Amino acid sequence: MAADAPGHAARTNDMQRQSKGLVIAIDGPSGAGKSTVARLLAQRLGYTYIDTGAMYPAIGWKVKRDGIDPADEPRLAALCAGTEVTIHLDQNDPRILVDAIDVTGEIRTPEMGMMASAVSKSPAVRARLLGLQRELGSHGGVVMDGRDIGTVVFPKADLKLFLDASPEERGQRRYRELRQKGMDVDLGRITREIRERDCQDSGRELAPLKAAADAHLIDSSSMSIDEVLAFMMELAGKRM
């Protein structure tokens, strides 16, 4: 009887989580459309959308503001220990705050994307944010997007999706997004930065960007948002 208890407890916890909703992990490289599709998927399912990927540029924002070298691990550790990162889980307008400062609009730039990739190599940064990410998704009924949700944050997520697209297509999407915001940007430079970030994210030793072995791979290069969303909804329906 005692030998069966741990397995029974695990099954009970899984059932409790399922009753509250799935944990859905969406990973993929920069510019693949994870945030857009994850937010829409959460709305369709009545789940909470958690943009975990915004946490790293949030730390990167403070690193840049304080003039810290992203390779200086002792200073990064000290910065993380004294930094409060907060996510306001509003489906319509999620906000991210660093030490009570709303940085949502400031972290959505190519520069902060590269900074996020740099600080994400730090064990201190990853440890600081990992606990927060797991806490946010622990009760289920969430759609979380990032680069290591299905491999590190929630390796036992109920549904794992890896959303990708060619660097050229991702560059075009990012270019259009920034132009719509009135920013003067260069398409060639954006595409080069996307390739550089891909190399950084997939080549780092700590939690590299890669698809989980049991993730569903989705190449959205020639797919519309509606097509990607419909496919994800179909997969989620099967898991329910």
C-alpha positions in Angstrom: 0.0 0.0 0.0 2.8 2.4 0.9 4.5 1.8 -2.4 1.5 2.9 -4.3 1.0 6.2 -2.3 3.5 8.4 -4.3 2.0 7.4 -7.6 -1.5 8.0 -6.3 -0.5 11.4 -5.0 1.0 12.3 -8.4 -2.1 11.2 -10.2 -4.3 13.2 -7.8 -2.2 16.3 -8.3 -2.4 15.9 -12.1 -6.2 15.5 -11.8 -6.5 18.6 -9.7 -4.4 20.6 -12.2 -6.5 19.3 -15.1 -9.7 20.3 -13.4 -8.4 23.9 -13.2 -7.1 23.8 -16.8 -4.0 22.8 -18.7 -0.5 24.2 -18.5 0.3 25.1 -22.1 3.9 25.9 -22.9 4.8 27.7 -26.2 8.5 28.0 -27.0 10.3 29.3 -30.0 12.8 31.8 -31.3 12.5 35.6 -31.3 9.9 37.0 -33.7 8.0 33.7 -34.3 4.8 35.2 -33.0 4.6 33.4 -29.7 3.2 36.3 -27.7 0.5 37.1 -30.2 -0.7 33.6 -30.6 -0.3 32.7 -26.9 -2.4 35.7 -25.9 -5.2 34.8 -28.4 -5.1 31.1 -27.3 -5.5 32.1 -23.7 -8.4 34.3 -24.6 -10.1 31.5 -26.5 -9.6 29.0 -23.7 -10.5 31.4 -20.9 -7.0 30.9 -19.5 -4.4 33.3 -18.1 -1.7 34.4 -20.5 1.8 34.7 -18.9 4.5 36.4 -21.0 7.5 34.8 -19.3 9.8 36.0 -22.1 9.2 39.6 -21.0 11.0 38.9 -17.7 14.4 38.6 -19.2 14.3 42.0 -21.1 12.9 43.4 -17.9 16.1 42.4 -16.1 18.1 43.5 -19.1 16.5 46.9 -18.9 17.8 47.4 -15.4 21.2 46.0 -16.2 21.5 48.5 -19.0 20.1 51.4 -16.8 22.7 50.6 -14.1 25.6 50.2 -16.6 26.3 46.6 -15.6 28.3 44.2 -17.8 26.0 41.2 -18.6 29.0 39.0 -18.2 29.7 40.2 -14.7 28.0 37.4 -12.7 28.7 38.7 -9.2 27.1 42.1 -10.0 24.2 40.4 -11.8 23.6 38.2 -8.8 23.5 41.3 -6.5 21.2 43.1 -8.9 18.8 40.2 -9.0 18.7 39.9 -5.3 17.6 43.5 -5.0 15.2 43.6 -8.0 11.5 43.0 -7.9 9.9 41.9 -11.1 6.1 41.9 -11.2 3.6 40.8 -13.9 0.1 42.2 -13.8 -1.9 39.3 -15.3 -4.5 41.3 -17.3 -5.4 39.3 -20.4 -6.2 42.5 -22.3 -3.2 44.5 -21.3 -0.5 42.5 -19.3 2.1 44.8 -17.8 5.5 44.1 -16.5 7.1 46.2 -13.7 10.6 46.4 -12.4 10.8 47.8 -8.9 7.3 49.3 -9.4 8.4 51.0 -12.7 6.2 50.0 -15.7 8.7 49.0 -18.4 6.3 47.3 -20.7 6.8 49.7 -23.5 10.5 50.0 -23.1 11.5 46.4 -23.3 9.9 45.7 -26.7 12.9 46.8 -28.8 15.6 44.9 -30.7 18.2 46.3 -28.3 16.4 44.9 -25.3 15.9 41.6 -27.1 19.7 41.3 -27.5 20.2 42.4 -23.8 17.6 39.7 -22.8 19.6 37.1 -24.6 22.8 38.2 -22.9 21.5 38.2 -19.3 19.6 34.9 -19.8 23.0 33.2 -19.9 23.4 34.1 -16.2 22.7 31.4 -13.6 21.7 34.1 -11.1 19.1 35.7 -13.5 17.6 32.3 -14.5 17.4 31.2 -10.9 15.7 34.4 -9.9 13.1 34.2 -12.6 12.5 30.4 -12.7 10.8 30.4 -9.3 8.5 33.2 -10.3 7.6 31.6 -13.5 6.8 28.3 -11.9 4.7 30.0 -9.2 2.7 31.9 -11.8 1.8 28.7 -13.7 1.5 26.2 -10.8 -2.3 26.2 -10.6 -2.9 25.4 -14.3 -5.2 27.2 -16.7 -2.3 29.1 -18.2 -0.6 29.7 -21.5 3.0 30.5 -21.0 5.4 31.5 -23.8 9.2 31.8 -23.8 12.2 29.9 -24.9 12.6 27.2 -22.2 9.1 26.7 -20.8 8.6 23.2 -22.1 12.2 22.1 -21.4 13.0 23.8 -18.1 10.2 25.7 -16.5 7.4 23.2 -17.0 9.0 20.0 -18.4 5.7 18.2 -17.5 3.4 20.8 -19.1 0.2 19.3 -20.4 0.7 20.6 -23.9 4.1 21.7 -25.4 4.3 23.7 -28.6 7.3 25.0 -30.5 6.5 27.8 -32.8 9.1 28.7 -35.5 9.5 30.6 -38.8 12.3 31.4 -41.1 14.7 34.3 -40.0 13.6 36.2 -43.1 9.9 35.9 -42.2 10.5 36.8 -38.6 12.6 39.8 -39.7 9.7 41.0 -41.9 7.2 40.6 -39.1 9.4 42.5 -36.6 10.1 45.2 -39.1 6.3 45.8 -39.8 5.6 45.8 -36.1 8.2 48.4 -35.3 7.3 50.5 -38.3 3.6 50.6 -37.1 4.9 52.0 -33.8 6.5 54.8 -35.7 10.1 53.6 -35.3 12.8 54.2 -37.9 14.3 50.7 -38.4 16.3 48.8 -41.0 15.0 45.4 -42.3 18.5 44.1 -43.0 19.7 45.0 -39.5 16.7 43.5 -37.8 17.1 40.2 -39.7 20.8 40.1 -38.8 20.0 40.7 -35.1 17.4 37.9 -35.2 20.0 35.5 -36.6 22.5 36.6 -34.0 20.0 36.1 -31.2 19.1 32.7 -32.5 22.8 31.8 -32.3 23.1 33.1 -28.8 19.9 31.5 -27.5 20.6 28.0 -29.0 24.3 28.0 -28.3 24.3 29.0 -24.6 25.2 26.2 -22.1 22.4 27.1 -19.6 18.9 26.2 -20.9 19.5 26.6 -24.6 16.7 27.3 -27.0 15.4 23.9 -28.3 12.2 22.1 -28.8 11.2 19.6 -26.1 11.2 16.0 -27.3 7.5 15.8 -26.9 6.6 19.3 -28.3 4.5 19.8 -31.4 6.5 21.7 -34.0 4.8 24.4 -35.9 6.5 26.3 -38.8 4.4 29.4 -39.2 6.4 30.8 -42.1 3.5 30.4 -44.5 0.7 30.3 -42.0 -1.6 33.1 -40.9 -2.3 33.8 -37.2 -5.7 32.3 -37.5 -4.3 29.1 -39.0 -1.8 28.8 -36.2 -4.4 29.5 -33.6 -6.8 27.0 -35.1 -4.2 24.3 -35.1 -3.3 25.0 -31.4 -6.9 25.0 -30.4 -7.3 21.6 -32.0 -4.3 20.2 -30.1 -5.5 21.7 -26.8 -9.0 20.2 -27.4 -7.4 16.8 -27.7 -5.4 17.2 -24.5 -8.6 18.2 -22.6 
